[in-house]
Amino acid sequence: MGLVSGVSRPMKSHAATLALVGWYLMLPIAPDRYAPISEWAHVDSFDTAAECREEALQNIERVKKKGEKVEIDRAEAFECIATDDPRLKAK
């Protein structure tokens, strides 16, 4: 318990707060890689940014084997974004 202005209340740990945030692997809707992120395709969800990035890189390799330029460009434009990223909210 932490004391703030003489009032006892539980303190949130930074690690606990971060643990609540997940990560989305997002791909643009081809061919518009400049569309707002809220309009991109949500491909998968992950616990960590590192897991998201690893899957994105593996996806790029899978798509390269198929050889479709548009799909390669789309895969390479990936974004791993936190589930609480304000860009996810449509405007």
C-alpha positions as CSV (number, residue, x, y, z in Angstrom):
1,M,0.0,0.0,0.0
2,G,1.2,3.5,-0.9
3,L,0.4,6.7,0.9
4,V,-0.7,9.6,-1.2
5,S,-1.7,12.8,0.6
6,G,-2.2,10.8,3.8
7,V,-4.7,8.4,2.1
8,S,-3.8,4.7,2.0
9,R,-4.5,3.1,-1.4
10,P,-3.0,0.3,-3.4
11,M,-0.3,1.3,-5.8
12,K,-0.3,-0.1,-9.3
13,S,3.0,-1.6,-10.4
14,H,4.2,-0.5,-13.8
15,A,4.8,-4.2,-14.7
16,A,1.3,-5.1,-13.9
17,T,0.0,-2.3,-16.0
18,L,2.1,-3.3,-18.9
19,A,1.0,-7.0,-18.6
20,L,-2.5,-5.9,-19.5
21,V,-1.4,-4.6,-22.9
22,G,-1.4,-7.1,-25.7
23,W,-0.2,-6.6,-29.3
24,Y,-1.9,-6.8,-32.6
25,L,-0.3,-7.8,-35.9
26,M,-1.9,-5.4,-38.4
27,L,-1.6,-5.4,-42.2
28,P,-2.8,-2.7,-44.6
29,I,-5.7,-3.5,-46.8
30,A,-3.9,-3.8,-50.2
31,P,-3.1,-1.6,-52.0
32,D,-3.6,1.3,-49.5
33,R,-0.8,1.0,-47.0
34,Y,-1.3,4.7,-46.1
35,A,-4.9,4.2,-44.8
36,P,-5.5,4.9,-41.1
37,I,-4.5,1.9,-39.0
38,S,-8.1,1.6,-37.8
39,E,-8.9,0.4,-41.3
40,W,-6.1,-2.2,-41.5
41,A,-6.6,-6.0,-41.1
42,H,-6.1,-7.4,-37.6
43,V,-4.2,-10.6,-38.4
44,D,-3.4,-12.0,-35.0
45,S,-2.9,-11.1,-31.3
46,F,0.2,-11.6,-29.1
47,D,1.3,-11.2,-25.5
48,T,4.5,-9.3,-26.4
49,A,5.7,-7.0,-29.1
50,A,8.6,-9.4,-29.8
51,E,6.2,-12.3,-30.5
52,C,4.2,-10.1,-32.8
53,R,7.3,-9.0,-34.7
54,E,8.6,-12.6,-35.0
55,E,5.3,-13.7,-36.5
56,A,5.3,-10.7,-38.9
57,L,8.8,-11.6,-40.1
58,Q,7.8,-15.3,-40.6
59,N,4.8,-14.1,-42.5
60,I,7.0,-12.1,-44.8
61,E,9.1,-15.2,-45.6
62,R,6.0,-17.3,-46.3
63,V,4.6,-14.6,-48.6
64,K,7.9,-14.2,-50.4
65,K,7.9,-17.9,-51.3
66,K,4.6,-17.3,-53.1
67,G,6.2,-14.5,-55.1
68,E,3.2,-12.1,-55.3
69,K,4.6,-8.6,-55.3
70,V,1.4,-6.9,-53.9
71,E,1.2,-9.4,-51.0
72,I,4.9,-9.1,-50.3
73,D,4.6,-5.3,-50.1
74,R,1.6,-5.7,-47.9
75,A,3.3,-8.1,-45.5
76,E,6.4,-5.9,-45.3
77,A,4.2,-2.9,-44.3
78,F,3.1,-4.7,-41.1
79,E,2.7,-2.9,-37.8
80,C,2.7,-4.4,-34.4
81,I,0.6,-2.1,-32.2
82,A,-0.5,-2.2,-28.6
83,T,-4.1,-3.1,-28.0
84,D,-4.7,0.2,-26.3
85,D,-3.2,2.3,-29.2
86,P,-5.5,5.2,-29.8
87,R,-5.1,4.8,-33.6
88,L,-7.3,1.8,-33.5
89,K,-10.3,3.9,-32.8
90,A,-12.0,5.0,-36.0
91,K,-12.5,8.7,-36.4
